[in-house]
Amino acid sequence: MTFIGIIPARYASTRFPGKPLADMAGKPMIQRVYERVRGLFDHTVVATDDERIFNAVENFGGQAVMTSPKHRSGTDRCYEALTKSGKKFDVAVNIQGDEPFIKPSQIALLKACFEDEQTQIATLVKPFAADAGFEALFNPNSPKVVLNANREAIYFSRSVIPYFRGKEHTEWLKSAVYYKHIGIYAYRADVLATITALPQSPLEQAESLEQLRWIENGYKIKAGITDEETTGIDTPEDLEKALKLIDKF
């Protein structure tokens, strides 16, 4: 089975314009991400809509492809990059361009989901720590997911799911396992082609979570369960915190 790793990277960002090119101890963030994952796939490419990012990737010896600035999501950008790769791959892996500390073990776990021939789409989830506090659980920027017995996602929500009836909120984490969604995806190539052609769905529009579109249309999302956290960078303040971690990776 062949895998292509695709790193969508946009220059425009409301909270952090130019984020992919932000300096991280002498290297742009996109280079940190690229170097972190390039040896884990048969091919790795940055998919961007900005020549500055394209040129930066080319300058550090990476591979990049220009994509449309009109894409609604990283998934759509991944599909265009896949079609422009000039090669056939079984699975495309969408790596967030603001995850410079993503772990090889997490990529391996995601890829392992496709050992099951029935897997169409895969992602990662992480159990909330029992001592994380209900503030973390109630954070709408940290989507939650419920799994079935086959470790397939039943639903994703910015609200807390499941609701634990008969318990105070402060006791929920001690009473059940709650899963946090880790925003990395992998798709079989033929599935990626079909899901990007789907119109936005009511649940997707309500929660602003594109994976709900896939579930509403009958696609199965396999979940690998990791105990390792990720460190996404959404703001300049996040970057300052991340720079303190550089020496640990």
N, C-alpha and C positions, 0 to 999 in steps of 0.2 A: 504494500500500500504506500502510495506517495503523498507527501504533505507539502503544501506551500504555506509559508508564514507571511501574512500580509499585515503591514502596520499602517493604518489610515492616519494621515497627519494633515490637519488644516491649520492655516495661519490665523484665520479669524477666530476669536474667542471673546465672549463678553467679559468673562472674569479674568482672562489672562491672554491678551493678544500676543501672537508670536511665540506661544508656549513651546512648540517643538524646537525652536532655536535658542531657547533660554540656556544660558551657560551653566553647566554643572561641572565645576572643577576642571575647566579647560576643554570640555567637550559639550556640544549642544545636546540637549535632552534626547533628541531623536537618535543620535549616535549611541548614547548609552543604552537605549532600548534595542536598537538594531544589533549591537555587539553582544547584548545579553542573550539573544535568541537565534542568531543566524546559523549557529552550528547544530540546531535542533531540528531543522527541516531540510528537505531536498532542495528547496529554493526559498529565499527570503527577499522581500521587496517592500519598499515604502510606497504607499499610494497617496499622492498629494494633489492639491489643486493650486499650488503656489510655487512659482519658479525659484523663490529663495530657498524653500525647503528642498526642492529637487536638486538645486545646485549644491547645497550643503551636504546632501547625501552622496552625491557624485564625488565631491571633494574629499570625503573621508574614505572613499573606496567602496561605498555601498551601492546597491541597485535601487533605482526609483522609477516610477512611472507617473506621468501626468494624467489626472482624471478630471472629470467634469466638476465645476464648482456648484452644480445644482443638486447634488445628491442630498437626500434627506437624512442619511445615516451612514455610519461607518460600514454597515453591512452592504449597502448599495455601492459604496466606493470599493469595497473588497471584490464585489462581483465584476466591476469594470476592470480592475487590476488583474483578476483571474483571466478574463477574456483576452487581455492584452499580453499575457505572459508568453504566448506562443507555444505552450506545452500543455499536456493534459496531466492533471493531478486528481487524485481520488478525493482528497479533503483539503479545504482551505481553512486556515486558522487565523482568526481576527485578533491581533494583539493590540491592546490599547497603547497609543503613542505616548501616554503620560504615566507608564508603569515601568520606570527604569530598573526597578528591583524585583521584577517578576522572576520566579524561581524555576530552574529547569525541571525540578520535580513536579511542579504544577503543570507545565507543558506536557510532561510525560503522562501524567494522570489524565489530562484531557485527551491526548492521542489514544490512550488505552481504551477509552470509551468506544472506539470504533472497531475494537476486536469483536464486538457484538455486531453482526451483519445488519441487524435491524436498526441500529443507531442512525438517525437522520441528522440531528443537530446535537451538539454537546456543549456543556458549560460547566463551571465549577461553583460549588457552594461551600460555605464554612459555618460550622455551628457557632452560634454566639456563646461566648464564655458565660458560665453561670454567674460570675461576679462582674459582668460587664455593666450592669446597672440598667434599669428600664429606660433611661434616657437614650442609651445607644440603640435599644430595641425599637423605640418609638421614632427614631430619626427617619424622616421621609426620604432623605437622600441616600439611605442605605436600604435598598429593596430587599424584602423577605421572599422566601420561596417555600412552598410545601411540596413534598415529594410523595410519590406512590411507592408501593412495595418493590417496584422494579427500578427505583431511583430515577424515575422520570418526573419532570416538573408538572404538577397539576395546575399551579397558579403562582404568579409573581405579584407582589403588591408593595406599595409604599406604606400601606397600613400594616399593623401587626397581624400576622396570620400564623397559626390559628388563634382564635380568641379562646382563652382558657376560662371557661365559665366556673363561677364559684370560688375564684381565687383573686386576691388583690393583685394589681398590676406589678407591684414590687416583688411578688412571689412567682411570676410566670416563668422566668428563666430557670428557676429551681424546680419547676414542675413539669417541664416539657423541653424537647429539643427544638430550638428555633434556628433556621438556616438563613444566613446572610448570603446574598448573591454576589459572586465574584465576576465582574464584567468582562469575561473573555469567552469567545465563542469559537466553535469549529463546525463546519458544515460539509456534508458530502457535496461534491461539485454540482451534481444535477439538482439537488435540493436548493442550493444557493440560487441557482438560476430561476427556480419557481417562486421562492419566497420573496425575492426582490421585485417580482411582477405583481404581487398582491397589493390591493389598495389598503390604506390604513383602516384599521378596524375600530369599533366602538370602545372596546376595553383598552386598546393601545392609546387612543386619544384621551380617555379618561385618566389613565395612570401615567401617560407619557413613557411607556415601556414597550419598545418595538417587539419584544419576544412574545407579548400577548397576542399580537397579530398572527404569529405562527401557530400558537396553541388554538386560537379561535378557528383557524383553518384546518385543524386536525393533525398538525405536525407534532411529533414527539421530540422532547428535549431531554436527553440523557444528562444526568448530573454526576460529576465526579466530586467526591467529598474530600476536601482538603482541611488540614489543621493548621495550614500556614497562611498568614495574613499577607495582604498586598498593600503597597504604599502608593496610592494614586496622587497625582499632583494637579490640583484644580486651580490654585491661586498662587500668587507670588509668596504668600505666607507659607503655603505648603512647601514651596521650593526651598525656602530658608530652613525648614525643618528637615527636608530630605538631604540637604547638603551635609548635615551632621551625620548622616548614615553612610556616606560614600565609602569611607574606609572599611566598613563592615562587609562590603560586597566586592 
